[in-house]
C-alpha cells in the first residue's frame, strides 16, 4: 500500500479493510481536516445567506428606509462579517463534529455522509434564520421575542397562535428539505455503496474537548463585541447564533447569582455584589444605588400613593355606558379616508353634549394592563381588589359586562372583577362565533355584530329597575385588522393576514381604517339600543381604547413595542357626563374623574369639560412594570423616556443622550422620572409583603 500518497487524499478510494493510513495520528489528522473544513464551509454559507437577509430586511450595511441602525464604514462591516463567521463556525463545528463522528462510526459511505453532514449543519440554522426573517418582516423591526412573550401574557401558545399561519409555508419548506435530504442519503447508501469510507475518527472525548474549546472561543469573542460595541450589538442581535451566545454569556457572567451579569442588558452595575442589580428595589437614603440608575433614592421624597379603594357615595346615578375599543389610534377621531369620516359616531358623541380629549394616553401598550388601569384607577396595584365594577354595585347599580375577548386573559393580577358583574358575557361563552383563527385566551375575538346582538338582547329582556352600568368591549380593530364580517364603509381594500408587510403599508392603512369605521358603526348601534331600550335619551357615555397601533408608519407593526403617540395616544370621548378631563390624561385617571362627577350631583345634560395642566404628566412603561425596558413621562410639552437596556435618555426634542452628557435641567428631569418609578416599586413591595404576611 502506498499510504504516503493517500495521506493527502482523505477520501481515498482504497478499500477500508486493507488499511487506508500508515498511522493512527495521520488518520485522525485527516478526519480533523475534514471536520474543520466542512464546518468552515457550512459557516461561510450560513454567514453569506444570513448577511443577505439582514441587509434586505434592515439595510444593515447601507442604511435606508426603516433602517434603525447600520454599520458605519468598511472596518465595522468587516468586523461584523468576521464575527458572524466566527459565531456560525462555533455552531457548525459542533453540528459537523457530532454528525460526522456518528456517520464514521456507522461506517457510512463518504460522499453521502458528507452531504448529510452539511445538511445537518446548514439546514437547522438556516431554518431558524428564515423563520426569524419572516417574523420580523411581518411584525416589524422592533419584534422582540422576550417582549412578545410578555405581550402574549407570558404564553408561548399565544405567540404560536399569532405566528402559526405565517409559518406554515416555512414548515412545509423545512419538511420538504428534510425529506429530500433523507431520500438522498438513502439513495447514496443503497445505490452508491462502492464509494470510499470516511477516515477513522478520533476518540469521542478528544472531539468533545476540541469542540468545547472552539465553541468557547467563538462565544467569548461574540459576547465581548456584543457587550462593548453598540453598533455591532445592533447588528449581531439579528443573528440567531450570536444572540444564543449572548444569552449564554449573560448566564455565565452572573458571578454573584443575582440574575444579572456583565453581558446582560442592562448590565449588572456591581457584578460581585448580589444586593446591587438592575431593577432592584431601592432603600432610600442608605447611600447605595441598588439598581445602578440615577444614584441613591433620596430619603426625603414623598411616599408614592394612590387613591382610596372606595370613594364617597354618589349623589347622582345616571345610566353609564363604557365602551372599550381595541388598538384604535387617537388620530382617527375626526379624520377622513377617501373623503369619508372614519368615525362619524364618535365625532357626533364628541360634538353634542360631549368632548374628545386629544391628549389621552395609555400607560402600557398591552391589553390586560390597560384594561386594569382603567377599571382599578391604579398603576401599582395599591388600591386593593376593587374596581369600577364594585364602585357601581356599591352605589346601587346593575352591572353588565360584555367582552368580545376572553376577560380572564392577563391572569389574576389584572382581574377587573368580571366574575362580580351581575351579567357577565365574554368570548369564552360562544367561541364558535369568533372571527379569529384560534380560541386561545389572548387570540379569541368575537365580531362586533355578535356584541351588538348580545347587548341588544340583554337590554330587551332586562327587568331590573336599578340604574345600569354597561361595559362593552369591541375587538375587531385588533391585528390582523380584517375579518369576513367587516363591511366596506370607507374602503374596499381588504389586506389578508398573509399579505401584511411594510411594502403594503398603504393598503394596510386602508384595511385598518375601514375596520375602525365598522367598529364605529357598532358603537352607534350599541348607543342607539341603550337609548331606546333604557328609555334614556342621555345616558352617560365613555369611549376609549386600550392602546393605539403602529402600522409601519414608524417602522413597527402592532402595539406594546414603543412608547410613542402612535401606540399610546388613545381616543377618549365623554358624552353626557359632567366629567372634567384634565390633560394630559392617563387611563388611571378615569376612575377618580368619574367618582368626582357622580359625587357632585350635577345635572348631566351639560357638557363635560377639558382642562390643560401644564404641570400634569402621564407615567408610561414598556414591558413589565417592575422590570421595564423603558419608562417615560408624557407632558403637555412632550415626552421623556429612559431606556434601561442602553442607559440612554430621550429629551423632549426626540434625541437620545447618555445620562452623563445631559444638561442640568435634563438631568433633573431624568432623576425625577427614575425616582418616581423607584418610589412606586417600594410601594408595591410594601403591599406584597403585607399581603404575603
PEQUI-V745852 format. One record per helix or strand of 3 or more residues. SS is the DSSP state (H for helix, E for strand). FROM is the first residue (numbers start at 1). TO is the last residue. If there is no record, write none. Layout:
<<SS FROM TO> <SS FROM TO>>
This chain:
<<H 3 6> <H 16 18> <H 24 58> <H 73 105> <H 110 139> <H 145 151> <H 156 191> <H 204 228> <H 230 236> <H 240 252> <E 320 325> <H 330 332> <H 344 351> <E 354 356> <H 367 376> <H 388 394> <E 398 403> <H 412 414> <H 418 420> <E 423 425> <H 431 433> <H 448 461> <E 468 473> <H 497 499> <H 502 533> <E 540 545> <E 556 558> <H 565 568> <E 572 575> <E 580 583> <H 589 600> <E 609 612> <E 618 624> <E 627 635> <E 638 643> <E 648 650> <E 656 658> <H 659 661> <H 664 692>>
